[in-house]
Structures are given as structure tokens and as C-alpha cells.
């Protein structure tokens, strides 16, 4: 078959969305670029079309605005009928997914594979590089999307559709698909994925290391060591948890990228097994497979780094929680020491009061006047010794009683009481274990 032909099955309606597509074609190192209306991809005035494959193109790379096509029945039918895109691909369910990979073959009546279609989606969350100004502001980030559909034909021709790439990604996709192409590798329907996975590794690597810089800035914080703290630390927990949220998103998208790469490798292995009887293609398939495996390992390596970043960040958050708790504990100890000092002072005051209390009591009881003022002179009576005898006896008895009560309280709330409590607690597990043994 010299050219690829399609039978359009589109209602003769007119498109009102005016959606356009950027088309780049390649043939033997020569590129051609143009922009066409999406609704004109299948002409309405003829029954068949060979576009975009003519004798002068082997690869066609198209940039499509998916939302415009999704909302236009004419344009959407163009892609479903012409490129055999699955109809479910246009639903909101798959529009919201963070990643997937799918493929299908079309065979002729003899069972020979004539076309191979694949569709894949991958998202990358990229935190902005850390700067001195950004360190004090909210974290900035951007989402990068790879939404690719490929269709390979047995004539070794390939259509690549990229949906809604940002300008920088669109430029990189065009360069990686159209530069350094070898006609030999076009024999493999999975050749675009050597480029796609390479770009995924590049974007995911940039995302992982940007996140690592954020984590490292926390690890190098000057108030990280609790031994150097002189006042209560003021940690920005909100920022740290925001970084943790980004880390979770990065790990999620990276997991899906790893899954995508493994699914591609799995399907490529099936393709190789179907063509083991064609030695002419063995070298091409082997080279493609080796690159797919390498980039899959690279993505897995980045996934390990992402896991390390997340664990390091969790460790730093826990450290700061413990540092805050340790500082509060030190403050509590100081308050306890102050209270203990105050208690000792009050104890001495109580002792002094206890010493003078018996004297007041004895003086009140006896109501004895121990001084005389005869002849204008103050003199001590002969019964003054009775006061001192009673005072000393009562004071000694009071102090002895206070000391005995203190020792008794210490024994009740101290070692003897604790020993009794531990013995009572240990008695119950013994009974339980005995029941279990029964």
C-alpha cells in the first residue's frame, strides 16, 4: 500500500470553534511546518484523504487544543474517525487523571498488525527554585503536562498528537521528536516513548531537586539545634507542611510515571515477541527496548530520591515538634525549681512559727506576769523558770510530733506505697496469663 487512506464518516456540518492545529512533518531530515483548521483535517469535498501523509512526510507532529476540540462535535469526530482515538479519551474522567497509558492494535483480514495506537498522560509538579526573596513568601509551583497520542502505521509512518502543552514544553517536544531521527527506528511503533520518557526524567529530576533544596534549607536552619536555643523557637510549621504537601504530590506523579514506563516496556516486550521471526527488525527493537529500560530505571531512581526527601522532611518536622516540647519541658523544670525554692522558704517560715507558737500558748495558759516594776525598776519574778520549763517541754514535743508525722507521710506516699502498688499491678497479669495457659 503506497499511502495511508481514511474513509471519513463525519456529518456534513460546519465547525464554529475555529480551532487550529500546529503541524510539523518530517521526511529524511527535512521539516515542514504549517497551521491548519482542525475541522479541515478531513476535507469534506472528497471521499478519501492521504493527509497528513504524503510522499514527502514520514512523521507528523501536531499540537492540539484539547478543550476546544472536546467542546466541538465536528472537531472531536475528526479525531475519533481519522486518528481512531478512543471515544472515552474525551470524557472528563480521563481529563482529570494524573497519569495513564493505553494502546491497541488494528489488524487486517490476514491478522497482520497494520496500525498501533497509544495514548499516555503524565503530570509533573515543579516547585520554583528557591531564592532569598521566595524563602519568605508562599511557595510557588507550576504543573507540566504530557498528554500524548501516537499512531503508527505499517508503512513506518507515525502521527504524534500533543494536547495542550505549554509553550516551553511544546518547543521541547517538537525538537525531541523531529531532531536526530533515524529512518531505521521508525520501524518500531514505540520509538516516540524513548523521547517521552527522556523528557519525563528531565522534568521529574528538576522537580525532585527543587524539592530537595527546600528540604535542605530547613535542615540548615540556625535554630534547628535545641542546645543553642536561648528563647522559644518560632518555627514556620505552616510552610513545612506546605512543602510536605508538595512532596506528596511529586511522589504521586512520579509513581505514575514509573508505572507508565513499566507498562510501555511490558507492551514493547509483547511487540518484540510478535516479531521474533523478522531478524531485520531485531536490532531496532533491541535498541529501543534498551533505552526504555534505562529511562525506567532513571525514573525509579528519582522515586527513591523523592521518598528520601519526604522522609527527611518528616524527620525535620518531628525534630521541631520535639524541640518545642523540650523547650517547654525546660521551662516547666525551671518553674518547678522555683516552686520548690518557694516551698523550702515557706517551710522555714512554718518552722519558725512552730517554734514561737508554744511560747504564745504557754504564756496564754499560765497568764503569769514574770516581771515586776517595784520601786520603778523592772525585775524578774521568782516563778519565771516555770515558763521556760513548760515552753521547752511543749516545743520539743511539738517538733517531735511534726517530725514523726513527716516521716509517716513519706512512708505512705514513698517507697513502701510504690512497692505495694507495683505488687498489686503485677498480680493481675499473672492471673491473665494463667487463664490463657488454661
C-alpha positions in Angstrom: 0.0 0.0 0.0 1.6 3.2 -1.2 -0.3 5.6 1.0 -2.5 5.7 4.1 -6.1 6.4 3.3 -9.1 7.1 5.5 -12.8 6.9 4.9 -14.3 10.0 6.6 -17.5 9.4 8.4 -18.4 12.9 9.6 -21.7 14.6 9.3 -21.6 17.4 6.8 -21.7 20.1 9.5 -19.6 23.2 9.8 -17.2 23.8 12.7 -17.8 27.0 14.6 -15.0 26.8 17.1 -12.3 27.9 14.7 -9.8 25.6 16.4 -6.4 25.3 14.7 -3.6 22.8 14.9 0.2 23.3 14.5 1.5 20.6 12.2 5.2 19.7 11.7 6.1 17.0 9.2 9.4 15.2 8.7 11.0 13.3 5.8 14.7 12.3 5.6 15.8 15.1 7.9 13.7 17.8 6.3 10.9 19.5 8.3 7.9 21.4 7.2 5.6 23.5 9.5 2.1 24.8 8.9 -1.1 25.6 10.8 -4.5 24.3 9.7 -8.0 24.3 11.0 -8.9 21.3 13.0 -12.1 20.8 11.0 -10.1 20.7 7.8 -8.1 17.7 8.7 -10.5 15.7 6.7 -11.7 17.5 3.6 -15.5 17.5 3.1 -15.4 17.6 -0.7 -13.6 14.3 -1.3 -14.2 10.7 -0.1 -10.7 9.9 0.8 -7.6 11.8 2.0 -4.0 11.0 2.4 -3.3 13.9 4.7 -1.1 14.4 6.6 0.9 11.6 5.0 2.0 12.4 1.5 5.1 11.1 -0.3 7.1 13.8 1.4 6.4 13.0 5.1 7.1 10.1 7.4 6.4 11.7 10.8 3.7 14.3 11.6 3.8 16.1 14.9 0.6 18.1 15.8 -0.2 20.4 18.7 -3.9 20.4 19.6 -6.0 22.4 21.9 -7.9 19.6 23.6 -10.6 21.7 25.3 -11.6 23.4 22.1 -11.8 20.0 20.3 -13.7 18.4 23.2 -16.4 21.1 23.1 -16.9 20.9 19.3 -18.6 17.8 17.9 -17.2 18.3 14.4 -13.6 18.6 15.6 -13.9 15.8 18.1 -15.4 13.5 15.4 -12.4 14.3 13.2 -10.0 12.8 15.8 -12.2 9.8 16.6 -12.8 8.9 12.9 -9.5 9.9 11.4 -7.0 9.0 14.1 -9.1 6.3 15.7 -8.8 7.9 19.1 -10.9 6.1 21.8 -14.1 7.9 22.5 -13.7 7.6 26.2 -10.5 9.6 26.0 -12.5 12.7 25.6 -14.5 12.2 28.8 -13.9 14.3 32.0 -12.9 11.2 33.9 -9.7 10.8 31.9 -9.2 14.5 31.7 -8.8 14.7 35.5 -6.4 11.7 35.8 -2.8 12.3 36.8 -1.4 9.6 34.5 -2.2 6.5 32.5 -1.0 4.5 29.5 -3.1 2.6 26.9 -2.6 1.0 23.5 -4.4 -1.0 20.9 -3.6 -2.7 17.5 -5.7 -2.8 14.3 -5.3 -5.9 12.2 -6.3 -6.7 8.6 -8.2 -9.7 7.5 -5.0 -11.8 7.4 -4.3 -10.9 11.1 -1.3 -8.7 10.3 -1.0 -5.6 12.5 -1.4 -2.5 10.3 -1.6 0.2 13.0 -0.6 0.7 16.6 -2.2 3.4 18.7 -1.0 4.5 22.1 -2.2 7.2 24.5 -0.4 8.4 27.6 -0.7 11.1 30.2 1.8 12.3 32.8 1.8 15.3 35.1 4.8 16.9 36.8 4.6 19.3 39.7 7.6 21.6 39.7 8.3 23.8 42.7 10.0 27.0 41.7 13.7 27.3 42.5 14.4 28.7 46.0 15.6 32.3 46.2 16.2 34.7 49.1 13.0 36.5 48.3 11.0 33.3 47.8 12.2 32.0 51.2 9.9 34.5 53.0 6.9 34.1 50.6 4.5 31.4 49.8 5.9 28.5 47.7 5.4 28.9 44.0 5.0 25.9 41.7 3.7 25.0 38.2 2.2 21.9 36.7 3.6 20.5 33.5 1.5 18.1 31.4 2.4 15.4 28.9 -0.7 14.4 27.1 0.4 12.4 24.0 -1.4 10.2 21.5 0.6 8.3 18.8 -0.5 6.3 15.9 2.0 4.1 13.9 1.3 2.6 10.5 2.8 -0.4 8.9 4.3 1.8 6.2 6.6 3.1 9.0 4.8 6.4 9.3 3.8 7.9 12.7 1.4 10.6 13.8 2.1 12.2 17.2 -0.6 14.4 18.8 0.4 16.6 21.8 -2.6 18.1 23.6 -2.3 21.5 25.4 1.4 21.6 26.1 2.8 24.9 27.4 5.0 26.9 25.1 8.3 25.7 26.5 7.1 22.1 26.5 5.7 22.4 23.0 9.1 23.6 21.8 11.0 20.8 23.5 8.6 18.2 22.2 9.0 19.4 18.7 12.7 19.3 19.0 12.9 15.9 20.5 10.5 14.3 18.1 11.9 15.9 14.9 15.6 16.2 15.6 18.1 13.3 15.3 15.5 11.0 13.8 16.7 7.8 12.1 14.5 6.1 9.5 15.5 2.8 10.9 13.9 3.5 14.3 10.6 4.4 12.7 10.1 0.6 12.2 9.3 0.4 16.0 5.9 1.8 17.0 7.2 2.6 20.4 10.1 4.9 19.3 8.3 8.1 20.4 8.4 6.8 24.0 12.2 6.9 24.1 11.9 10.6 23.7 8.8 11.0 26.0 10.5 9.1 28.9 13.7 11.0 28.4 11.8 14.3 28.9 9.9 12.8 31.8 13.2 12.0 33.5 14.4 15.6 32.9 11.3 17.3 34.2 10.8 14.9 37.2 14.5 15.3 38.0 14.2 19.1 38.1 11.1 18.8 40.3 12.8 16.4 42.7 15.9 18.5 43.2 13.9 21.7 43.6 12.1 20.0 46.4 15.3 18.7 47.8 16.6 22.3 48.0 13.6 23.3 50.0 14.1 20.4 52.5 17.8 21.3 52.7 17.1 24.9 53.6 15.1 23.6 56.6 17.9 21.3 57.6 20.4 24.1 57.6 18.1 26.4 59.7 20.2 28.1 62.5 17.6 27.4 65.2 17.5 23.7 64.5 19.7 22.6 67.4 17.9 22.8 70.7 21.2 23.1 72.6 21.8 26.5 71.2 18.3 27.9 72.0 18.1 30.9 74.4 14.4 31.6 73.8 11.4 29.8 72.5 11.9 29.0 68.7 9.4 30.3 66.2 9.1 27.6 63.6 7.0 28.1 60.5 5.0 24.9 60.7 2.6 26.1 58.0 5.5 26.4 55.5 6.9 23.0 56.4 3.5 21.3 56.0 3.1 23.1 52.7 6.4 21.7 51.5 5.2 18.2 52.7 2.0 18.6 50.6 4.1 19.4 47.5 6.3 16.3 48.3 3.2 14.1 48.4 2.1 15.4 45.0 5.5 15.0 43.5 5.7 11.4 44.8 2.2 10.7 43.4 3.0 11.9 39.9 6.4 10.2 39.9 4.8 6.9 40.9 2.5 7.2 37.9 5.5 8.0 35.6 7.3 4.9 36.8 4.1 2.8 36.2 3.8 4.4 32.8 7.4 3.4 31.9 6.9 -0.2 33.1 3.7 -0.5 31.1 5.4 0.7 28.0 8.2 -1.8 28.5 5.7 -4.6 29.0 3.8 -3.8 25.8 7.1 -3.4 23.9 8.2 -6.8 25.0 4.9 -8.3 23.7 5.6 -6.5 20.4 9.1 -7.9 20.2 7.7 -11.4 20.8 5.3 -11.0 17.9 8.1 -10.1 15.5 10.9 -12.5 16.6 10.8 -14.1 13.1 11.9 -10.8 11.5 15.7 -10.6 12.1 15.8 -7.4 10.0 14.0 -5.5 12.8 15.7 -7.2 15.8 18.4 -4.6 16.2 16.0 -1.7 16.0 13.6 -3.2 18.6 16.5 -4.1 20.9 17.9 -0.6 20.8 14.5 0.9 21.6 13.9 -1.6 24.4 17.3 -0.9 26.0 16.6 2.8 26.1 13.1 2.3 27.5 14.5 0.1 30.3 17.2 2.7 31.1 14.8 5.6 31.4 12.5 3.4 33.5 15.4 2.8 35.9 16.2 6.5 35.9 12.6 7.3 36.9 12.8 4.6 39.7 16.0 6.2 40.9 14.2 9.6 41.2 11.4 7.9 43.0 13.8 6.7 45.6 15.2 10.3 45.9 11.6 11.6 46.3 10.9 9.1 49.1 14.1 10.2 50.8 13.1 13.9 50.5 9.7 13.1 52.1 11.3 11.1 55.0 13.9 13.8 55.6 11.1 16.5 55.7 9.1 14.4 58.1 12.1 14.0 60.3 12.7 17.7 60.4 9.1 18.4 61.3 9.3 15.8 64.1 12.5 17.3 65.3 10.9 20.7 65.6 8.0 19.3 67.5 10.4 17.7 69.9 12.5 20.8 70.2 9.4 22.8 71.1 8.4 20.2 73.6 11.9 20.1 75.0 12.0 23.9 75.4 8.6 23.8 77.1 9.8 21.0 79.4 12.9 23.1 80.4 10.6 26.0 81.2 8.4 23.6 83.3 11.5 22.4 85.2 12.6 26.0 85.9 9.1 26.7 87.2 9.2 23.6 89.3 12.6 24.5 90.8 11.2 28.0 91.6 8.2 26.4 93.3 10.5 24.1 95.2 12.6 27.0 96.4 9.5 28.8 97.5 8.3 25.7 99.3 11.6 25.5 101.2 11.2 29.1 102.2 7.7 28.5 103.4 8.9 25.5 105.3 11.4 27.5 107.3 8.7 30.1 107.9 6.4 27.4 109.2 9.2 26.0 111.4 9.8 29.5 112.9 6.1 29.9 113.5 6.0 26.5 115.1 8.8 27.4 117.5 7.1 30.6 118.7 3.6 29.1 118.8 4.2 27.0 122.0 5.6 30.1 123.7 2.4 32.0 123.0 0.4 29.1 124.1 2.2 28.7 127.4 2.0 32.4 128.1 -1.7 32.4 127.4 -2.3 29.3 129.6 -0.4 30.5 132.6 -1.3 34.2 132.2 1.6 34.7 134.5 3.3 38.0 135.0 7.0 37.3 135.1 8.2 40.9 135.5 7.7 43.3 138.4 8.0 47.1 138.5 8.5 47.7 142.1 10.3 50.9 143.1 10.3 52.0 139.4 12.6 49.2 138.4 11.8 46.1 136.1 12.8 42.8 137.8 12.1 39.1 137.0 9.8 37.2 139.4 11.0 34.0 141.1 8.4 31.9 139.1 9.9 32.8 135.7 11.6 29.4 135.5 8.1 27.7 135.3 7.5 29.5 131.9 10.8 28.2 130.5 10.3 24.7 131.7 6.9 24.4 130.2 8.0 26.2 127.0 10.9 23.9 126.3 8.9 20.8 127.0 6.0 21.8 124.8 8.3 23.0 122.0 10.3 19.7 122.0 7.1 17.7 122.0 5.6 19.8 119.1 8.8 19.4 116.9 9.0 15.7 117.7 5.3 15.2 116.7 5.8 17.2 113.4 8.9 15.1 112.6 7.1 11.8 113.2 4.2 12.9 111.0 6.5 13.9 108.2 8.2 10.5 108.3 4.9 8.7 108.3 3.6 10.7 105.3 6.9 10.0 103.4 6.5 6.3 104.0 2.8 6.2 102.9 3.5 8.1 99.7 7.0 6.9 99.1 8.8 3.7 98.6 6.5 1.4 100.7 3.4 2.7 98.9 5.0 2.4 95.5 6.1 -1.1 96.2 2.6 -2.1 97.3 1.2 -0.5 94.1 3.6 -2.3 91.8 2.8 -5.6 93.6 -0.9 -5.1 93.1 -0.4 -4.3 89.4 1.8 -7.3 88.8 -0.7 -9.6 90.4 -3.3 -9.1 87.6 -1.2 -10.1 84.6 -0.2 -13.3 86.3 -3.8 -14.2 86.6 -4.5 -13.4 83.0 -1.5 -15.4 81.8 -2.7 -18.3 83.9 -6.1 -18.1 82.2 -4.5 -18.0 78.8 -2.5 -21.1 79.6 -5.6 -22.9 80.6 
